[in-house]
């Protein structure tokens, strides 16, 4: 009898520990989701509202056009075509999305982060110099030159980049581990925030002359 009780207690404790170990808050699917007491005043939820499963159709899981190059006529000479939950509604709750990236010769996808996703990238055409920087205080650059068919992973939240080092156009496809991975382009965020960050903050942070900071802010 005692052995039976002991066994049941052990099973109960294991079950409790397992439930506590697996319990956690849901990962955020947007930049902010402020709690509100009155649901009628709510605008966004963490993710999307779900469609009645009986009304689901093939178009909910379909996107066309990723074979077409994006417009690279911009300052960084690249374009990211995003296929996330806003483009394919069926991605909701599935934790995945993808992008196509087009690069002009010497174009780049400048240093940026995805706050909610790890990225796995494969080169379809061209040659890319890619890399990411580890967190403080090491700040170590992990980089490699990729050719057609090569694959590289950028861990979640770390600053990373791609640069077309070839004399021809390059194309890459990447998968991301979130339906809405988000993107923070470092230069745009720091020097192009709205409203602007006080130049005194950036002058000390980057060890630059205040005039240089003001110039950079004017560029973004």
N, C-alpha and C positions, 0 to 999 in steps of 0.2 A: 504493500500500500504506500509506504513511504517512498519507495523507488518510483512508483507511478506519479505521486505528487511532485517529487523532485524533477522528474522528466517534464511534466507539464509546466512547472515554474521556469525551467530552463528554456523550453520552447517559447513561452510567453516573453521572457527577457530577450531572447534572440529576435523575436518578431518586433518588439518595441525598439531595440537598437537599430534594426534594419530600417524601420519606418523613419526613425529620426535621421539616419544617415542619408536616406534618399530624399528627405523633405527639404525643399529650398524654395525661395521666392522665384517666380517666373522671370526669365531673362527679359529685359526691356526690348520692345520692338519699335520704339520711337525715342526721340531725344528726351522728352519729358512726358510724364503722365501724372499730373497733380491730382491728389485725392479730392473728391467733392462730395458733400453731404446730400445734395439733391440731384438724383439721377436725371431728372428732367432738364437740368441745366448742363448736363455733360455733352461734350462735343466729340471727343475722340476716346477710343479705348486702346488698350495695349494690344494692338493687332487690328483686326477687322471684325465686323459683325459677320456671322455665318449665314449663308443662304440655306434655305430649306433643301436638304439632300435630295428630295424627290424632284426638285426643279433643276438639279445639276445637269449640264450639257457639255459636250465635247469642247465647245468654244471656251468654257471656263478654264481649260487647261492648255490652251493653244495660243501661240504667238507666231507671226510670220514676218520675215524681213531681216533676219540676222545675217543673211547672205549679202546684204547691201552695205557698202562702206559708209562710215559716218563722215560728217563734214569736218575736215581737219584745218579749215581756214581760221585759225585762231592763234593766240600768242604762244601757246605751247606746242602747236602743230600736231595735235592728237585729238581723238574723239572717243568717248566712252558711250556705247549704246547699252543701256541698262534693261534687263529683263527681270523685274522683281514683282512683288505682289500687286503693284499698281498696274502692271502690264498683263500679268496672268493671275486672275483672281483665285484660281485653284491652288496657288502656292500658299495661301493663308494657312498658318499653323504647321507647314511642312518644313520650315527651317532651311530653305535653300533658294538661291537665285543665281543668275549668271550675267555676264557682260561680254560684249565684243569690244575690243580696243583697236583702233586704227592709228597708225603712226606715219607721218611723213618722214623722209630721211632726216635724221637728227631731231626728230620730234620726241616728246617725252610725256609720260604720265607723271607729273611732278610729285614730290614727296607729300604723302597723305596717309591717313589711317582710316580703317573701318572699325568704328567703336563696337560693333556687334557681330563681327564675322572674321573667320579665317578665310583666306583666299588661296585657291590653287589655280595656277595659270599655265597654259600651254601655248607655245608659239606655233602658229600655222604657217606664217611666211616671214622671212627676214631674220635679223639678228638683234637681240635685245640685251643690253646691260641692265641687270636688275639687282635689287638688294633691299635689305631691311636693317634697321638699327635696333639693337637690344635696349632694354630699359636702363634707367639710372642705377648705379653710377658707372656701370661698365660702358654703355653707349658704344658697343662694338658693332662695326659694319659687317654684315654677312652678305656677300655679293657674288655674282657669277654672270658670265656671258652665255646666253642661251641661243641656240639655233633651232631651226624648224624641227618640231617634234619633241623638243625638250620641255620638261615640266618643272615648276618651282612653286614652293609654298611660302606664303606670307602669314605668320601667326597673328591671331586676333589682336587688334589694338596697337600693333607696332607700326612705326613710321616706315613706309616702303615706297619704292619708285620703279619705273621702267624707262629706259632710254634707248631709242633706236640708233645704234652705232653704225648701221649700214648705209649704203648709198642708195638703197631702194626702199620702197614702202614696206612696212611690217604690219602684221595682223596677229592678234592673240585673242584667245577665248579664256575666260576665267569663271570658275564656280565659287560661290560664297556661301558660308554656312548660316545664312539668315535670310528670311523672306524680305527683310528691309535692313541691309547691313549698315547703311549710312556711310557717308564719306566726309572727312575733314581734310581739305587741302591746306597744308600748313601755312604757306605764304598768304593765301587768301584769308584764312581765319585770323592770323596775327596782325597783318597789315591792312586788311580790308574789312574788319568787323564793323558792324553798324549798331550803335554809334562807335566811333574809333576809340581804341585803347589810348589812354593818356600817354603821349610821347615820352614822358619822363619814365614811365614803366619800361617801355621798350628800349629806351636809351641805355638804361642800366642792365637790363636783361641780356641785350645783345652786344653790350660794350661798344656802342656806336655813337657818333656825333648826332646831336638832336636834329641837325639839318638833314642828315642821311635818313633818319627815321621818318621825318616829314615827307621827304621825297618818296620813300618806299610806300608810305601810306597814300600818297597821291597817285601811285601807279596801280593800286588795287581798289 
